[in-house]
């Protein structure tokens, strides 16, 4: 089984375009400075509609994670699903690429990596930093 791929929508297209170019951008509110993810039309903090796509540093920390004991996906290593807090403050559900998930811990630093899975989609994921 292959993994199901995301379908970009009008609001998420800039996000997927930025991942494809391997310079991930998320939205930042121009009024209050909060970073938002997933893509939104209205700032979750102050309800402003002035959101600008902004590059992120790619640094983050593991907020929480789980390791799938079994996976039906064809992957090279174990499937690690994590909630990563970006340095900018936004939270992302993603995967952590590692061959030794037993070395991962909550609070550990990770860095953004990319995995091209189709012509349209490059998935953002993380690696131990
Ligand atoms: Zn705001």
Backbone and ligand atoms as CSV (ligand in chain L), in Angstrom:
chain,resi,resn,atom,element,x,y,z
A,1,UNK,N,N,0.848,-1.188,0.000
A,1,UNK,CA,C,0.000,0.000,0.000
A,1,UNK,C,C,0.891,1.248,0.000
A,2,UNK,N,N,0.562,2.196,-0.817
A,2,UNK,CA,C,1.290,3.452,-0.783
A,2,UNK,C,C,0.497,4.443,0.053
A,3,UNK,N,N,1.173,5.464,0.517
A,3,UNK,CA,C,0.453,6.406,1.372
A,3,UNK,C,C,-0.425,7.313,0.529
A,4,UNK,N,N,-1.554,7.707,1.085
A,4,UNK,CA,C,-2.419,8.618,0.356
A,4,UNK,C,C,-1.789,10.004,0.413
A,5,UNK,N,N,-1.831,10.706,-0.686
A,5,UNK,CA,C,-1.168,11.994,-0.773
A,5,UNK,C,C,-2.161,13.123,-0.580
A,6,UNK,N,N,-1.675,14.221,-0.008
A,6,UNK,CA,C,-2.563,15.372,0.166
A,6,UNK,C,C,-2.945,15.973,-1.188
A,7,UNK,N,N,-4.110,16.549,-1.250
A,7,UNK,CA,C,-4.565,17.265,-2.435
A,7,UNK,C,C,-4.560,18.757,-2.108
A,8,UNK,N,N,-3.661,19.513,-2.752
A,8,UNK,CA,C,-3.634,20.951,-2.454
A,8,UNK,C,C,-4.974,21.611,-2.767
A,9,UNK,N,N,-5.390,22.502,-1.909
A,9,UNK,CA,C,-6.596,23.280,-2.147
A,9,UNK,C,C,-6.161,24.716,-2.435
A,10,UNK,N,N,-7.132,25.565,-2.737
A,10,UNK,CA,C,-6.789,26.944,-3.066
A,10,UNK,C,C,-5.982,27.579,-1.935
A,11,UNK,N,N,-6.394,27.328,-0.705
A,11,UNK,CA,C,-5.703,27.985,0.413
A,11,UNK,C,C,-4.373,27.317,0.751
A,12,UNK,N,N,-4.241,26.018,0.487
A,12,UNK,CA,C,-2.994,25.345,0.870
A,12,UNK,C,C,-1.977,25.268,-0.267
A,13,UNK,N,N,-2.377,25.685,-1.485
A,13,UNK,CA,C,-1.457,25.589,-2.624
A,13,UNK,C,C,-0.118,26.287,-2.385
A,14,UNK,N,N,-0.107,27.501,-1.811
A,14,UNK,CA,C,1.200,28.140,-1.565
A,14,UNK,C,C,2.083,27.328,-0.624
A,15,UNK,N,N,1.466,26.659,0.348
A,15,UNK,CA,C,2.230,25.812,1.262
A,15,UNK,C,C,2.895,24.673,0.491
A,16,UNK,N,N,2.116,23.978,-0.353
A,16,UNK,CA,C,2.672,22.846,-1.101
A,16,UNK,C,C,3.710,23.312,-2.116
A,17,UNK,N,N,3.489,24.488,-2.709
A,17,UNK,CA,C,4.488,25.040,-3.634
A,17,UNK,C,C,5.805,25.302,-2.902
A,18,UNK,N,N,5.708,25.812,-1.672
A,18,UNK,CA,C,6.933,26.123,-0.920
A,18,UNK,C,C,7.657,24.849,-0.507
A,19,UNK,N,N,6.905,23.793,-0.218
A,19,UNK,CA,C,7.546,22.510,0.121
A,19,UNK,C,C,8.235,21.932,-1.112
A,20,UNK,N,N,7.572,22.087,-2.264
A,20,UNK,CA,C,8.149,21.568,-3.503
A,20,UNK,C,C,9.486,22.236,-3.794
A,21,UNK,N,N,9.583,23.516,-3.474
A,21,UNK,CA,C,10.853,24.221,-3.703
A,21,UNK,C,C,11.787,24.081,-2.497
A,22,UNK,N,N,11.370,23.293,-1.518
A,22,UNK,CA,C,12.180,22.999,-0.333
A,22,UNK,C,C,12.554,24.242,0.457
A,23,UNK,N,N,11.633,25.202,0.473
A,23,UNK,CA,C,11.749,26.372,1.342
A,23,UNK,C,C,10.368,26.595,1.965
A,24,UNK,N,N,10.039,25.759,2.920
A,24,UNK,CA,C,8.677,25.761,3.442
A,24,UNK,C,C,8.274,27.120,4.019
A,25,UNK,N,N,7.061,27.512,3.650
A,25,UNK,CA,C,6.483,28.741,4.179
A,25,UNK,C,C,5.170,28.416,4.868
A,26,UNK,N,N,4.918,29.113,5.956
A,26,UNK,CA,C,3.596,29.061,6.578
A,26,UNK,C,C,3.107,30.493,6.711
A,27,UNK,N,N,1.867,30.644,7.130
A,27,UNK,CA,C,1.311,31.988,7.192
A,27,UNK,C,C,1.677,32.682,8.508
A,28,UNK,N,N,1.955,33.967,8.389
A,28,UNK,CA,C,2.203,34.796,9.574
A,28,UNK,C,C,1.235,35.962,9.523
A,29,UNK,N,N,0.622,36.214,10.661
A,29,UNK,CA,C,-0.330,37.327,10.741
A,29,UNK,C,C,0.443,38.641,10.730
A,30,UNK,N,N,0.064,39.527,9.814
A,30,UNK,CA,C,0.763,40.805,9.713
A,30,UNK,C,C,0.333,41.780,10.802
A,31,UNK,N,N,-0.738,41.449,11.502
A,31,UNK,CA,C,-1.211,42.345,12.561
A,31,UNK,C,C,-0.686,41.960,13.939
A,32,UNK,N,N,-0.709,40.659,14.277
A,32,UNK,CA,C,-0.267,40.281,15.628
A,32,UNK,C,C,1.004,39.441,15.630
A,33,UNK,N,N,1.479,39.011,14.440
A,33,UNK,CA,C,2.757,38.310,14.376
A,33,UNK,C,C,2.698,36.814,14.617
A,34,UNK,N,N,1.515,36.286,14.895
A,34,UNK,CA,C,1.382,34.848,15.160
A,34,UNK,C,C,1.547,34.068,13.854
A,35,UNK,N,N,2.223,32.920,13.954
A,35,UNK,CA,C,2.338,32.010,12.813
A,35,UNK,C,C,1.207,30.989,12.889
A,36,UNK,N,N,0.606,30.690,11.746
A,36,UNK,CA,C,-0.527,29.765,11.731
A,36,UNK,C,C,-0.234,28.576,10.830
A,37,UNK,N,N,-0.622,27.413,11.277
A,37,UNK,CA,C,-0.600,26.215,10.461
A,37,UNK,C,C,-1.667,25.307,11.051
A,38,UNK,N,N,-2.552,24.719,10.294
A,38,UNK,CA,C,-2.709,24.646,8.868
A,38,UNK,C,C,-3.114,25.999,8.263
A,39,UNK,N,N,-3.095,26.077,6.912
A,39,UNK,CA,C,-3.480,27.329,6.271
A,39,UNK,C,C,-4.894,27.779,6.655
A,40,UNK,N,N,-5.014,29.061,6.924
A,40,UNK,CA,C,-6.288,29.638,7.367
A,40,UNK,C,C,-6.565,30.922,6.591
A,41,UNK,N,N,-7.821,31.336,6.596
A,41,UNK,CA,C,-8.190,32.616,5.988
A,41,UNK,C,C,-8.169,33.736,7.030
A,42,UNK,N,N,-8.329,33.338,8.295
A,42,UNK,CA,C,-8.440,34.324,9.371
A,42,UNK,C,C,-7.466,33.939,10.480
A,43,UNK,N,N,-6.734,34.896,11.010
A,43,UNK,CA,C,-5.779,34.626,12.095
A,43,UNK,C,C,-6.504,34.004,13.294
A,44,UNK,N,N,-5.990,32.842,13.776
A,44,UNK,CA,C,-6.646,32.204,14.925
A,44,UNK,C,C,-6.480,33.010,16.215
A,45,UNK,N,N,-5.551,33.959,16.204
A,45,UNK,CA,C,-5.275,34.730,17.427
A,45,UNK,C,C,-6.085,36.026,17.475
A,46,UNK,N,N,-6.107,36.777,16.357
A,46,UNK,CA,C,-6.723,38.114,16.418
A,46,UNK,C,C,-7.781,38.327,15.341
A,47,UNK,N,N,-8.094,37.285,14.558
A,47,UNK,CA,C,-9.145,37.342,13.541
A,47,UNK,C,C,-8.819,38.272,12.371
A,48,UNK,N,N,-7.547,38.682,12.260
A,48,UNK,CA,C,-7.138,39.490,11.113
A,48,UNK,C,C,-7.171,38.641,9.836
A,49,UNK,N,N,-7.409,39.298,8.711
A,49,UNK,CA,C,-7.356,38.609,7.427
A,49,UNK,C,C,-6.028,38.877,6.714
A,50,UNK,N,N,-5.124,39.600,7.369
A,50,UNK,CA,C,-3.846,39.935,6.748
A,50,UNK,C,C,-2.801,38.885,7.101
A,51,UNK,N,N,-2.796,37.823,6.311
A,51,UNK,CA,C,-1.857,36.729,6.552
A,51,UNK,C,C,-0.889,36.666,5.382
A,52,UNK,N,N,0.391,36.573,5.698
A,52,UNK,CA,C,1.422,36.559,4.654
A,52,UNK,C,C,2.210,35.263,4.729
A,53,UNK,N,N,2.456,34.662,3.562
A,53,UNK,CA,C,3.282,33.452,3.522
A,53,UNK,C,C,4.717,33.826,3.840
A,54,UNK,N,N,5.293,33.137,4.816
A,54,UNK,CA,C,6.586,33.518,5.372
A,54,UNK,C,C,7.455,32.276,5.547
A,55,UNK,N,N,8.706,32.356,5.135
A,55,UNK,CA,C,9.627,31.220,5.286
A,55,UNK,C,C,9.905,30.940,6.751
A,56,UNK,N,N,10.056,29.668,7.071
A,56,UNK,CA,C,10.390,29.284,8.442
A,56,UNK,C,C,11.848,28.837,8.495
A,57,UNK,N,N,12.385,28.804,9.705
A,57,UNK,CA,C,13.802,28.439,9.874
A,57,UNK,C,C,14.042,26.956,9.645
A,58,UNK,N,N,12.998,26.151,9.821
A,58,UNK,CA,C,13.175,24.713,9.711
A,58,UNK,C,C,13.590,24.065,11.022
A,59,UNK,N,N,13.738,24.873,12.060
A,59,UNK,CA,C,14.074,24.322,13.375
A,59,UNK,C,C,12.804,24.100,14.175
A,60,UNK,N,N,12.812,23.028,14.953
A,60,UNK,CA,C,11.662,22.761,15.793
A,60,UNK,C,C,12.033,21.818,16.912
A,61,UNK,N,N,11.040,21.527,17.752
A,61,UNK,CA,C,11.238,20.547,18.814
A,61,UNK,C,C,10.057,19.585,18.818
A,62,UNK,N,N,10.322,18.384,19.314
A,62,UNK,CA,C,9.271,17.372,19.383
A,62,UNK,C,C,8.359,17.707,20.558
A,63,UNK,N,N,7.087,17.962,20.261
A,63,UNK,CA,C,6.114,18.246,21.312
A,63,UNK,C,C,5.575,16.934,21.874
A,64,UNK,N,N,5.236,16.029,20.977
A,64,UNK,CA,C,4.890,14.671,21.368
A,64,UNK,C,C,5.032,13.788,20.137
A,65,UNK,N,N,5.142,12.492,20.340
A,65,UNK,CA,C,5.305,11.616,19.180
A,65,UNK,C,C,4.864,10.202,19.524
A,66,UNK,N,N,4.641,9.415,18.487
A,66,UNK,CA,C,4.339,8.005,18.671
A,66,UNK,C,C,5.009,7.222,17.551
A,67,UNK,N,N,5.363,6.004,17.823
A,67,UNK,CA,C,5.981,5.132,16.827
A,67,UNK,C,C,4.994,4.023,16.508
A,68,UNK,N,N,4.645,3.897,15.242
A,68,UNK,CA,C,3.710,2.845,14.852
A,68,UNK,C,C,4.409,1.491,14.922
A,69,UNK,N,N,3.786,0.561,15.618
A,69,UNK,CA,C,4.370,-0.777,15.725
A,69,UNK,C,C,4.320,-1.493,14.380
A,70,UNK,N,N,3.241,-1.244,13.663
A,70,UNK,CA,C,3.118,-1.828,12.332
A,70,UNK,C,C,2.642,-0.739,11.390
A,71,UNK,N,N,3.097,-0.801,10.167
A,71,UNK,CA,C,2.659,0.166,9.173
A,71,UNK,C,C,2.401,-0.550,7.865
A,72,UNK,N,N,1.331,-0.164,7.205
A,72,UNK,CA,C,1.074,-0.755,5.900
A,72,UNK,C,C,1.719,0.069,4.788
A,73,UNK,N,N,2.360,1.188,5.165
A,73,UNK,CA,C,3.071,1.966,4.158
A,73,UNK,C,C,4.406,1.312,3.840
A,74,UNK,N,N,4.859,1.545,2.630
A,74,UNK,CA,C,6.195,1.076,2.260
A,74,UNK,C,C,7.193,2.158,2.627
A,75,UNK,N,N,7.840,1.984,3.751
A,75,UNK,CA,C,8.778,2.987,4.242
A,75,UNK,C,C,10.126,2.330,4.491
A,76,UNK,N,N,11.151,3.147,4.497
A,76,UNK,CA,C,12.484,2.611,4.759
A,76,UNK,C,C,12.698,2.328,6.237
A,77,UNK,N,N,12.206,3.213,7.079
A,77,UNK,CA,C,12.407,3.044,8.515
A,77,UNK,C,C,11.074,2.916,9.219
A,78,UNK,N,N,11.075,2.991,10.536
A,78,UNK,CA,C,9.820,2.941,11.287
A,78,UNK,C,C,8.985,4.202,11.032
A,79,UNK,N,N,7.678,4.090,11.191
A,79,UNK,CA,C,6.805,5.245,10.998
A,79,UNK,C,C,6.676,5.982,12.332
A,80,UNK,N,N,7.240,7.172,12.371
A,80,UNK,CA,C,7.144,8.013,13.562
A,80,UNK,C,C,6.236,9.191,13.232
A,81,UNK,N,N,5.138,9.299,13.957
A,81,UNK,CA,C,4.213,10.420,13.783
A,81,UNK,C,C,4.430,11.360,14.954
A,82,UNK,N,N,4.680,12.628,14.648
A,82,UNK,CA,C,5.022,13.572,15.725
A,82,UNK,C,C,4.260,14.873,15.576
A,83,UNK,N,N,4.027,15.490,16.708
A,83,UNK,CA,C,3.570,16.870,16.728
A,83,UNK,C,C,4.818,17.702,17.009
A,84,UNK,N,N,5.208,18.494,16.014
A,84,UNK,CA,C,6.437,19.278,16.108
A,84,UNK,C,C,6.080,20.740,16.308
A,85,UNK,N,N,6.714,21.347,17.299
A,85,UNK,CA,C,6.541,22.786,17.496
A,85,UNK,C,C,7.665,23.495,16.765
A,86,UNK,N,N,7.287,24.271,15.751
A,86,UNK,CA,C,8.288,25.020,15.001
A,86,UNK,C,C,8.870,26.126,15.872
A,87,UNK,N,N,10.086,26.530,15.552
A,87,UNK,CA,C,10.719,27.638,16.274
A,87,UNK,C,C,9.811,28.870,16.275
A,88,UNK,N,N,9.026,29.025,15.204
A,88,UNK,CA,C,8.138,30.172,15.077
A,88,UNK,C,C,6.890,30.047,15.954
A,89,UNK,N,N,6.682,28.861,16.556
A,89,UNK,CA,C,5.559,28.706,17.478
A,89,UNK,C,C,4.394,27.895,16.954
A,90,UNK,N,N,4.337,27.677,15.642
A,90,UNK,CA,C,3.226,26.900,15.084
A,90,UNK,C,C,3.477,25.411,15.301
A,91,UNK,N,N,2.398,24.662,15.383
A,91,UNK,CA,C,2.479,23.213,15.569
A,91,UNK,C,C,2.178,22.514,14.246
A,92,UNK,N,N,2.939,21.481,13.942
A,92,UNK,CA,C,2.720,20.696,12.722
A,92,UNK,C,C,2.701,19.218,13.056
A,93,UNK,N,N,1.705,18.510,12.557
A,93,UNK,CA,C,1.753,17.048,12.609
A,93,UNK,C,C,2.575,16.600,11.412
A,94,UNK,N,N,3.579,15.779,11.671
A,94,UNK,CA,C,4.461,15.364,10.592
A,94,UNK,C,C,5.082,14.018,10.958
A,95,UNK,N,N,6.052,13.629,10.162
A,95,UNK,CA,C,6.791,12.401,10.438
A,95,UNK,C,C,8.230,12.753,10.774
A,96,UNK,N,N,8.854,11.886,11.550
A,96,UNK,CA,C,10.275,12.051,11.850
A,96,UNK,C,C,11.020,10.891,11.215
A,97,UNK,N,N,11.993,11.247,10.394
A,97,UNK,CA,C,12.769,10.253,9.666
A,97,UNK,C,C,13.940,9.825,10.538
A,98,UNK,N,N,13.911,8.589,10.986
A,98,UNK,CA,C,15.008,8.069,11.802
A,98,UNK,C,C,14.981,6.555,11.728
A,99,UNK,N,N,16.149,5.956,11.857
A,99,UNK,CA,C,16.208,4.494,11.899
A,99,UNK,C,C,16.191,4.015,13.341
A,100,UNK,N,N,16.335,4.943,14.282
A,100,UNK,CA,C,16.388,4.553,15.695
A,100,UNK,C,C,15.432,5.415,16.521
A,101,UNK,N,N,14.132,5.115,16.425
A,101,UNK,CA,C,13.136,5.932,17.126
A,101,UNK,C,C,13.296,5.880,18.644
A,102,UNK,N,N,14.004,4.869,19.156
A,102,UNK,CA,C,14.192,4.781,20.608
A,102,UNK,C,C,15.058,5.928,21.132
A,103,UNK,N,N,15.749,6.626,20.232
A,103,UNK,CA,C,16.576,7.746,20.683
A,103,UNK,C,C,15.796,9.064,20.717
A,104,UNK,N,N,14.562,9.064,20.214
A,104,UNK,CA,C,13.771,10.295,20.206
A,104,UNK,C,C,13.219,10.575,21.600
A,105,UNK,N,N,13.047,11.851,21.904
A,105,UNK,CA,C,12.410,12.203,23.172
A,105,UNK,C,C,11.651,13.510,23.014
A,106,UNK,N,N,10.683,13.706,23.875
A,106,UNK,CA,C,9.917,14.952,23.873
A,106,UNK,C,C,10.856,16.104,24.229
A,107,UNK,N,N,10.756,17.172,23.455
A,107,UNK,CA,C,11.632,18.313,23.681
A,107,UNK,C,C,12.911,18.286,22.861
A,108,UNK,N,N,13.166,17.151,22.189
A,108,UNK,CA,C,14.400,17.034,21.410
A,108,UNK,C,C,14.315,17.909,20.158
A,109,UNK,N,N,15.445,18.492,19.749
A,109,UNK,CA,C,15.443,19.338,18.561
A,109,UNK,C,C,15.368,18.513,17.269
A,110,UNK,N,N,14.634,19.040,16.316
A,110,UNK,CA,C,14.529,18.419,14.996
A,110,UNK,C,C,14.698,19.501,13.942
A,111,UNK,N,N,14.988,19.066,12.743
A,111,UNK,CA,C,15.093,20.030,11.642
A,111,UNK,C,C,14.284,19.515,10.461
A,112,UNK,N,N,13.815,20.474,9.705
A,112,UNK,CA,C,12.952,20.189,8.565
A,112,UNK,C,C,13.709,19.474,7.461
A,113,UNK,N,N,13.051,18.483,6.866
A,113,UNK,CA,C,13.593,17.787,5.708
A,113,UNK,C,C,12.436,17.620,4.717
A,114,UNK,N,N,12.743,17.189,3.532
A,114,UNK,CA,C,11.701,17.073,2.514
A,114,UNK,C,C,11.764,15.712,1.857
A,115,UNK,N,N,10.601,15.222,1.479
A,115,UNK,CA,C,10.555,13.966,0.746
A,115,UNK,C,C,9.624,14.134,-0.443
A,116,UNK,N,N,10.208,14.129,-1.620
A,116,UNK,CA,C,9.421,14.277,-2.840
A,116,UNK,C,C,8.702,12.960,-3.107
A,117,UNK,N,N,7.381,13.002,-3.146
A,117,UNK,CA,C,6.620,11.773,-3.330
A,117,UNK,C,C,5.862,11.732,-4.658
A,118,UNK,N,N,5.730,12.869,-5.310
A,118,UNK,CA,C,5.120,12.892,-6.648
A,118,UNK,C,C,5.571,14.177,-7.335
A,119,UNK,N,N,5.136,14.363,-8.567
A,119,UNK,CA,C,5.501,15.592,-9.275
A,119,UNK,C,C,4.945,16.819,-8.573
A,120,UNK,N,N,3.795,16.637,-7.930
A,120,UNK,CA,C,3.119,17.773,-7.299
A,120,UNK,C,C,3.457,17.930,-5.821
A,121,UNK,N,N,3.682,16.809,-5.168
A,121,UNK,CA,C,3.757,16.834,-3.707
A,121,UNK,C,C,5.144,16.474,-3.193
A,122,UNK,N,N,5.684,17.378,-2.394
A,122,UNK,CA,C,6.862,17.102,-1.580
A,122,UNK,C,C,6.416,17.238,-0.134
A,123,UNK,N,N,6.574,16.162,0.638
A,123,UNK,CA,C,6.111,16.190,2.018
A,123,UNK,C,C,7.181,16.787,2.919
A,124,UNK,N,N,6.753,17.719,3.802
A,124,UNK,CA,C,7.688,18.174,4.816
A,124,UNK,C,C,7.755,17.135,5.928
A,125,UNK,N,N,8.938,16.825,6.381
A,125,UNK,CA,C,9.083,15.945,7.544
A,125,UNK,C,C,10.307,16.403,8.317
A,126,UNK,N,N,10.612,15.698,9.363
A,126,UNK,CA,C,11.682,16.182,10.234
A,126,UNK,C,C,12.701,15.077,10.473
A,127,UNK,N,N,13.897,15.498,10.849
A,127,UNK,CA,C,14.973,14.588,11.229
A,127,UNK,C,C,15.544,15.085,12.557
A,128,UNK,N,N,16.107,14.186,13.357
A,128,UNK,CA,C,16.778,14.634,14.579
A,128,UNK,C,C,17.839,15.667,14.223
A,129,UNK,N,N,17.917,16.762,14.975
A,129,UNK,CA,C,18.880,17.834,14.663
A,129,UNK,C,C,20.195,17.602,15.411
L,1,ZN,ZN,ZN,-3.265,37.917,14.222
